[in-house]
Amino acid sequence: MQDTTADLFLSMSIVFAVFGIAYYYLITRYKERIAIIEKNLPKDFFKENRNYLPFILLLGIVAIGISLGLFTGAYLHRLKMDGFEDVMIPFSMSFFLGLSLIVGYFVLKAIQSKN
């Protein structure tokens, strides 16, 4: 009996959360549209041109960083360092991921300064 009650409360809370988020989103969108109409602004005032190219560039740089980290970690794992073999792959993946994020930041900064 207790398991079914817990399952019922869990499913009810998930349904209420989904409907609550949808209600909040729709009400907020409605209020924004009313505010646009009241202020006599153009209909596409809140719409902006979305450029996904910087995101795709950053995603590519991060993927290259992760693959370099895997390759380096596998190579360092093969060297049989005393007691550090098990942590070489996660360490090198984290290191190269951070390094690729820094490289991506500077590349995007250079691209934005050109424009």
Backbone bond lengths (Angstrom), bond angles and torsions (degrees), N, CA, C in turn:
res aa  C-N    CA-C-N  psi(-1)  N-CA   C-N-CA  omega(-1)  CA-C   N-CA-C  phi
1 M - - - 1.441 - - 1.524 111.24 -
2 Q 1.315 117.09 -38.58 1.455 119.84 -178.33 1.521 111.73 -69.64
3 D 1.328 117.87 -34.51 1.459 120.41 179.40 1.514 111.22 -66.14
4 T 1.321 117.16 -41.18 1.460 119.46 -179.67 1.519 111.06 -68.81
5 T 1.318 117.79 -34.62 1.462 120.77 177.72 1.521 110.50 -67.01
6 A 1.317 117.13 -42.48 1.458 120.69 178.52 1.521 110.51 -64.89
7 D 1.337 117.02 -40.39 1.463 120.42 177.75 1.520 111.21 -65.17
8 L 1.320 116.23 -38.75 1.461 120.53 178.92 1.525 110.78 -64.34
9 F 1.327 117.11 -46.79 1.471 120.20 178.83 1.521 111.55 -64.13
10 L 1.308 117.33 -38.17 1.461 120.87 178.96 1.523 111.06 -65.51
11 S 1.318 117.19 -46.45 1.468 119.53 179.96 1.524 111.14 -67.11
12 M 1.325 117.65 -37.19 1.470 120.32 177.77 1.527 110.62 -65.63
13 S 1.313 117.46 -40.64 1.465 119.23 -179.67 1.523 111.35 -67.58
14 I 1.333 117.91 -35.63 1.468 120.44 177.17 1.521 110.33 -66.28
15 V 1.333 117.12 -43.84 1.466 120.51 179.03 1.514 110.51 -63.69
16 F 1.318 118.07 -44.97 1.465 120.87 179.29 1.524 111.44 -63.96
17 A 1.320 117.50 -37.16 1.465 120.26 178.76 1.520 111.11 -65.54
18 V 1.325 117.23 -42.89 1.466 120.63 179.52 1.522 110.12 -64.03
19 F 1.323 117.01 -47.32 1.461 119.44 179.48 1.524 111.89 -66.49
20 G 1.332 117.94 -35.02 1.457 120.36 177.85 1.518 112.19 -65.31
21 I 1.306 116.46 -42.15 1.466 120.18 178.40 1.521 110.46 -66.39
22 A 1.324 117.13 -42.54 1.468 120.32 178.59 1.527 110.47 -63.73
23 Y 1.324 118.13 -42.87 1.468 121.91 178.57 1.525 110.85 -61.99
24 Y 1.322 117.28 -45.37 1.459 120.69 179.94 1.524 111.03 -62.85
25 Y 1.330 116.93 -41.85 1.468 120.94 179.46 1.519 110.81 -63.07
26 L 1.329 117.04 -46.12 1.462 120.43 -177.81 1.527 111.80 -67.72
27 I 1.317 117.92 -40.33 1.464 120.84 179.13 1.527 110.60 -66.28
28 T 1.324 117.57 -41.14 1.465 120.71 178.99 1.519 110.85 -64.52
29 R 1.317 117.30 -41.60 1.462 121.10 178.59 1.526 110.41 -64.18
30 Y 1.337 116.70 -40.27 1.465 120.83 178.33 1.530 110.99 -63.41
31 K 1.321 116.66 -43.27 1.469 120.13 179.81 1.524 111.68 -65.82
32 E 1.325 117.62 -36.94 1.462 120.49 176.49 1.520 110.88 -64.10
33 R 1.310 116.85 -41.93 1.468 120.15 179.54 1.523 110.95 -65.47
34 I 1.314 117.29 -40.42 1.464 120.41 177.33 1.520 110.43 -63.31
35 A 1.343 117.42 -40.59 1.463 120.79 178.60 1.524 110.83 -64.29
36 I 1.321 118.10 -37.52 1.467 121.56 177.96 1.519 110.04 -64.56
37 I 1.340 116.06 -43.36 1.461 119.54 -179.29 1.528 110.74 -66.19
38 E 1.334 117.75 -41.07 1.464 121.03 -178.30 1.516 112.68 -65.86
39 K 1.320 117.73 -32.81 1.467 121.08 -177.14 1.527 112.72 -92.99
40 N 1.314 117.10 4.10 1.470 122.70 179.54 1.525 112.49 56.09
41 L 1.312 116.00 41.55 1.457 121.02 176.79 1.526 109.24 -91.22
42 P 1.336 117.20 160.06 1.467 118.06 177.05 1.527 110.71 -65.81
43 K 1.334 115.89 155.49 1.463 120.56 -175.10 1.518 113.57 -64.08
44 D 1.317 117.17 -29.74 1.464 120.10 -178.44 1.529 112.23 -97.14
45 F 1.332 116.78 32.62 1.459 121.27 -177.48 1.528 112.16 -64.73
46 F 1.331 117.83 -42.13 1.459 120.85 -177.35 1.520 113.20 -87.88
47 K 1.326 116.97 -10.80 1.460 118.89 179.36 1.515 109.19 -80.60
48 E 1.299 115.29 139.24 1.454 120.58 -179.83 1.526 108.94 -128.60
49 N 1.294 115.49 156.54 1.458 119.39 176.07 1.519 108.72 -75.15
50 R 1.302 116.18 119.25 1.460 120.30 -178.68 1.515 108.67 -96.54
51 N 1.311 114.74 125.12 1.450 120.97 178.20 1.525 107.74 -111.87
52 Y 1.322 116.01 112.09 1.452 120.82 -176.95 1.519 112.94 -90.53
53 L 1.319 118.18 -0.64 1.464 120.02 -177.25 1.529 113.04 -63.91
54 P 1.349 120.69 -41.60 1.479 118.03 176.21 1.524 112.83 -62.14
55 F 1.338 116.80 -36.91 1.464 119.68 178.24 1.525 111.10 -64.88
56 I 1.329 116.31 -42.66 1.464 120.36 179.33 1.526 110.67 -65.81
57 L 1.337 117.17 -39.20 1.459 121.01 176.86 1.522 110.73 -62.20
58 L 1.329 117.23 -45.89 1.465 121.06 179.23 1.523 110.72 -64.48
59 L 1.318 117.38 -38.76 1.454 121.06 177.82 1.522 111.39 -63.19
60 G 1.335 116.91 -39.72 1.458 120.59 177.37 1.520 112.28 -66.10
61 I 1.334 116.68 -41.65 1.467 120.33 178.91 1.523 110.34 -64.69
62 V 1.324 117.25 -40.57 1.467 120.67 178.80 1.532 110.70 -66.40
63 A 1.322 117.72 -38.81 1.465 120.33 178.19 1.521 110.70 -64.28
64 I 1.326 116.89 -40.54 1.465 120.01 176.43 1.528 110.18 -63.65
65 G 1.335 117.35 -40.98 1.463 120.69 178.47 1.515 112.64 -62.73
66 I 1.325 116.85 -42.09 1.467 119.92 179.30 1.526 110.55 -65.98
67 S 1.338 116.75 -41.77 1.465 118.31 179.93 1.525 111.48 -67.36
68 L 1.326 117.55 -37.39 1.468 119.47 174.14 1.524 111.32 -63.37
69 G 1.327 116.02 -37.86 1.466 120.00 177.15 1.508 112.37 -64.54
70 L 1.329 117.17 -41.55 1.469 120.14 176.98 1.520 111.32 -63.77
71 F 1.322 116.24 -43.76 1.463 120.34 -179.46 1.525 110.95 -63.90
72 T 1.323 116.35 -46.48 1.468 120.22 -179.75 1.523 110.98 -66.00
73 G 1.343 116.61 -41.32 1.467 119.94 178.54 1.511 112.61 -62.92
74 A 1.336 116.70 -40.12 1.465 119.71 177.94 1.523 110.77 -66.04
75 Y 1.320 116.80 -37.98 1.467 120.00 178.11 1.527 110.57 -66.92
76 L 1.337 117.01 -44.67 1.468 119.75 179.37 1.526 111.44 -68.49
77 H 1.318 117.41 -31.47 1.465 120.78 176.51 1.525 110.69 -65.59
78 R 1.302 115.89 -34.91 1.463 120.92 -179.42 1.527 112.14 -72.65
79 L 1.336 118.87 -20.54 1.462 121.36 -178.87 1.523 113.35 -73.00
80 K 1.328 117.46 -12.19 1.472 123.52 177.20 1.528 111.94 58.24
81 M 1.332 115.69 57.92 1.466 120.30 174.04 1.527 108.02 -72.63
82 D 1.308 116.64 145.42 1.464 121.36 -173.63 1.529 111.41 -66.59
83 G 1.326 117.14 104.65 1.453 122.50 174.31 1.517 115.30 82.38
84 F 1.310 119.11 -4.34 1.460 121.53 -177.80 1.525 113.42 -109.26
85 E 1.333 117.55 6.26 1.465 119.33 -175.99 1.520 111.72 -63.87
86 D 1.328 117.78 -38.18 1.460 121.40 -173.97 1.524 113.40 -73.39
87 V 1.319 117.61 -22.36 1.465 119.84 -177.06 1.523 112.96 -102.08
88 M 1.298 118.07 -0.90 1.468 119.76 -176.27 1.525 112.47 -68.90
89 I 1.318 118.43 -41.35 1.469 120.18 -178.32 1.528 111.38 -67.61
90 P 1.354 120.31 -50.07 1.474 118.04 177.86 1.525 112.73 -64.24
91 F 1.337 116.99 -36.75 1.460 120.04 179.12 1.520 111.51 -63.35
92 S 1.320 116.85 -48.09 1.460 119.26 -177.35 1.526 110.92 -69.46
93 M 1.340 117.95 -34.57 1.460 119.53 176.47 1.523 110.81 -63.50
94 S 1.318 117.33 -44.77 1.468 121.02 179.11 1.519 111.23 -64.67
95 F 1.314 116.14 -42.02 1.462 120.61 -179.01 1.527 111.05 -63.05
96 F 1.333 116.72 -49.01 1.456 119.59 -178.28 1.524 112.24 -72.28
97 L 1.334 118.08 -26.98 1.458 120.38 173.99 1.525 110.17 -65.78
98 G 1.320 117.03 -46.31 1.455 120.42 176.46 1.516 112.42 -62.76
99 L 1.311 115.92 -41.53 1.466 120.62 178.39 1.526 110.99 -63.33
100 S 1.333 117.12 -40.17 1.466 119.70 179.60 1.518 111.25 -69.55
101 L 1.333 118.52 -33.19 1.462 120.06 175.77 1.524 111.37 -66.46
102 I 1.317 116.81 -38.30 1.466 119.94 177.06 1.519 110.53 -66.50
103 V 1.329 117.44 -42.93 1.469 121.39 177.56 1.528 109.79 -62.44
104 G 1.326 117.22 -43.11 1.456 121.14 178.31 1.520 112.40 -61.72
105 Y 1.330 116.73 -38.30 1.460 120.47 177.29 1.520 110.91 -60.87
106 F 1.329 116.47 -47.50 1.461 118.94 -178.21 1.529 112.07 -69.42
107 V 1.324 117.86 -34.19 1.467 120.52 177.20 1.528 109.80 -66.04
108 L 1.328 117.84 -46.60 1.465 120.26 178.86 1.515 112.08 -65.83
109 K 1.313 116.87 -34.68 1.471 120.43 177.04 1.518 110.48 -65.59
110 A 1.333 117.95 -40.35 1.452 121.30 177.76 1.522 111.72 -66.85
111 I 1.325 116.61 -38.11 1.465 119.97 178.28 1.524 110.51 -66.80
112 Q 1.331 117.51 -41.61 1.463 120.43 -179.74 1.514 112.01 -69.31
113 S 1.334 117.78 -31.91 1.461 119.77 178.61 1.525 111.10 -72.63
114 K 1.351 117.92 -26.57 1.457 120.97 175.04 1.525 110.98 -67.17
115 N 1.328 115.37 -39.85 1.459 119.65 -178.05 1.492 108.41 -79.27
